[in-house]
Amino acid sequence: MSPIVIIGSGLAGYTVAREFRKLDKTTALLIITADDGGFYSKPMLSNAYAQNKQAKDLISQTAEQMAAQVNATLLTKTRVDHIDTAAGKIVTNAGSFEYSKVVIALGAQAIRLPIAGDAAAQVLSVNNIDDYALFREKIMAKGGTVRVAILGAGLIGCEFADDLAGAGHAVTLIDPQPLPLAALAPQAISVGLQDALLKRGIALQLGTTASSINRQSASDALQINLANGSVIHADLVLSAVGLRPKLRMAEASGLRTDRGILIDAYGETSATQVYALGDCAQYQIAENVQQVLPYIAPLMTAARAIARNLMGERSVIDFKHAPVIVKTPSYPVALIAPSAKDAAAGRWETELGEGATISRFFDANNRLSGFGVAPQDARLRARLLAELAGA
Ligand SMILES: Cc1cc2nc3c(=O)[nH]c(=O)nc-3n(C[C@H](O)[C@H](O)[C@H](O)COP(=O)(O)OP(=O)(O)OC[C@H]3O[C@@H](n4cnc5c(N)ncnc54)[C@H](O)[C@@H]3O)c2cc1C
């Protein structure tokens, strides 16, 4: 029988492989990946600098060790072009491979904003371990206190800001929203995070955007002009404005896509026995509600359900128990955010207690369906998850 093929060796691909092996020790697994297949936990990239970690320190297992651990054949440095679903074949730059079932875990790419100026091309982003190696190298090359401007105060931007400021660098965080983490968190938590970042010494430029980035004459420093008229001087600019799911391969395979690869409640794409998860996927989080969720907890939940479905079960992905963790040590946050549709119709209620801000989200039917808590810890998280389970 042809193997089950997993495309991609990020957390999504490897988590499906591990979950599947808990259920089935023998069915052949083939993992095809464009990178070198080394295992690292991607969220560590925005916490690693202050810990003085080099990129190689973050690789916890080599491709060979991973292949042995999940008992799979691993094809590295191999790019999938498309899936020929009619012929049951995966077409790559290293030939075609037959499959019985496929899991797509291709990830996403960093969005690049159109910014004017002669130094706009110097803007960096960190979405994989090679990006981190380059970013770290550039900071180390400057030496001393480095001025870093970060575009985007979402999860990744806030984490980098906290990490770099913790390592003694001078950080400016720029975002069009009036508060950090505004797209994800209730206002009370965003305000708490803002206070914590300010206390950390991070300069905030909120409610504005970078309009141009130019090299300053007679130095290699950069001048960032903001739409609100302010001017910032920085040595490096890091963009954390968001990710775009990788769709080209799915489109070339005739799969249904929207913002991400569309999957149903079981993780299956529009082609039978072809599943998707992780940053490339657009999950069905409720009836007629589809959303990209580029975070760890949803992919873990999806991986467990998809592993069972690869065994022939019909297991629904249940997002109810999957809080997103924001690793800002100054103000650690846990969140189960409502969908955009629910957010418009429901309300947040906030209480202060036990040294934390706790916000609960009630949907249009007055049912508890989300929460935010900060500073979060395992005990508070467990309590809120129990409330949610009982709602
Ligand atoms: C800096 C940073 C910090 C983060 N912090 C947090 C956090 O604190 N909390 C949280 O919940 N989430 C966090 N995230 C998000 C989280 O890390 C991601 O959601 C998750 O790692 C995505 O995993 P993935 O496997 O879907 O994608 P990726 O890790 O991008 O893996 C994609 C894989 O597909 C392969 N691939 C791509 N194209 C092809 C092709 N054509 N053929 C074959 N292979 C291909 C790639 O080589 C790679 O192996 C963070 C992300 C970043 C970048």
The ligand as a MOL file (V3000), in Angstrom:
LIG
                    3D

  0  0  0     0  0            999 V3000
M  V30 BEGIN CTAB
M  V30 COUNTS 53 58 0 0 0
M  V30 BEGIN ATOM
M  V30 1 C 8.7710 34.1200 16.0020 0
M  V30 2 C 7.5000 33.3700 16.2170 0
M  V30 3 C 6.9690 33.2390 17.4960 0
M  V30 4 C 5.7860 32.5610 17.7080 0
M  V30 5 N 5.3070 32.4610 18.9810 0
M  V30 6 C 4.1410 31.8080 19.1960 0
M  V30 7 C 3.5850 31.7080 20.5080 0
M  V30 8 O 4.1410 32.2290 21.4800 0
M  V30 9 N 2.4160 31.0380 20.6710 0
M  V30 10 C 1.7750 30.4620 19.6210 0
M  V30 11 O 0.7290 29.8390 19.8280 0
M  V30 12 N 2.2740 30.5290 18.3670 0
M  V30 13 C 3.4330 31.1900 18.1290 0
M  V30 14 N 3.9300 31.2820 16.8570 0
M  V30 15 C 3.2140 30.6180 15.7560 0
M  V30 16 C 3.6180 29.1500 15.6400 0
M  V30 17 O 4.9960 29.0100 15.8210 0
M  V30 18 C 3.1750 28.6140 14.2810 0
M  V30 19 O 1.7540 28.6630 14.2560 0
M  V30 20 C 3.6160 27.1760 14.0000 0
M  V30 21 O 4.9620 26.9590 14.3040 0
M  V30 22 C 3.3530 26.8370 12.5210 0
M  V30 23 O 3.7950 25.5550 12.2070 0
M  V30 24 P 3.5530 24.9100 10.7630 0
M  V30 25 O 4.1240 23.5420 10.8520 0
M  V30 26 O 2.1520 25.1010 10.3450 0
M  V30 27 O 4.4120 25.8140 9.7570 0
M  V30 28 P 6.0510 25.9170 9.4980 0
M  V30 29 O 6.7210 25.7980 10.8100 0
M  V30 30 O 6.1850 27.1350 8.7160 0
M  V30 31 O 6.3540 24.6220 8.6740 0
M  V30 32 C 6.1220 24.5420 7.2960 0
M  V30 33 C 6.9190 23.4010 6.7150 0
M  V30 34 O 6.5330 23.2240 5.3430 0
M  V30 35 C 7.7020 23.1000 4.5420 0
M  V30 36 N 7.3550 23.5310 3.1820 0
M  V30 37 C 6.9400 24.7450 2.7760 0
M  V30 38 N 6.6800 24.7340 1.4370 0
M  V30 39 C 6.9350 23.4730 1.0110 0
M  V30 40 C 6.8300 22.8100 -0.2590 0
M  V30 41 N 6.3830 23.4150 -1.3710 0
M  V30 42 N 7.1820 21.5010 -0.3290 0
M  V30 43 C 7.6100 20.8320 0.7890 0
M  V30 44 N 7.6970 21.4100 2.0040 0
M  V30 45 C 7.3540 22.7010 2.1110 0
M  V30 46 C 8.7240 23.9870 5.2450 0
M  V30 47 O 10.0260 23.6390 4.8520 0
M  V30 48 C 8.4250 23.6310 6.7100 0
M  V30 49 O 9.0520 22.4370 7.0670 0
M  V30 50 C 5.1160 31.9820 16.6170 0
M  V30 51 C 5.6380 32.1120 15.3120 0
M  V30 52 C 6.8070 32.8020 15.1130 0
M  V30 53 C 7.3650 32.9670 13.7180 0
M  V30 END ATOM
M  V30 BEGIN BOND
M  V30 1 1 1 2
M  V30 2 1 2 3
M  V30 3 2 2 52
M  V30 4 2 3 4
M  V30 5 1 4 5
M  V30 6 1 4 50
M  V30 7 2 5 6
M  V30 8 1 6 7
M  V30 9 1 6 13
M  V30 10 2 7 8
M  V30 11 1 7 9
M  V30 12 1 9 10
M  V30 13 2 10 11
M  V30 14 1 10 12
M  V30 15 2 12 13
M  V30 16 1 13 14
M  V30 17 1 14 15
M  V30 18 1 14 50
M  V30 19 1 15 16
M  V30 20 1 16 17
M  V30 21 1 16 18
M  V30 22 1 18 19
M  V30 23 1 18 20
M  V30 24 1 20 21
M  V30 25 1 20 22
M  V30 26 1 22 23
M  V30 27 1 23 24
M  V30 28 2 24 25
M  V30 29 1 24 26
M  V30 30 1 24 27
M  V30 31 1 27 28
M  V30 32 2 28 29
M  V30 33 1 28 30
M  V30 34 1 28 31
M  V30 35 1 31 32
M  V30 36 1 32 33
M  V30 37 1 33 34
M  V30 38 1 33 48
M  V30 39 1 34 35
M  V30 40 1 35 36
M  V30 41 1 35 46
M  V30 42 1 36 37
M  V30 43 1 36 45
M  V30 44 2 37 38
M  V30 45 1 38 39
M  V30 46 1 39 40
M  V30 47 2 39 45
M  V30 48 1 40 41
M  V30 49 2 40 42
M  V30 50 1 42 43
M  V30 51 2 43 44
M  V30 52 1 44 45
M  V30 53 1 46 47
M  V30 54 1 46 48
M  V30 55 1 48 49
M  V30 56 2 50 51
M  V30 57 1 51 52
M  V30 58 1 52 53
M  V30 END BOND
M  V30 END CTAB
M  END
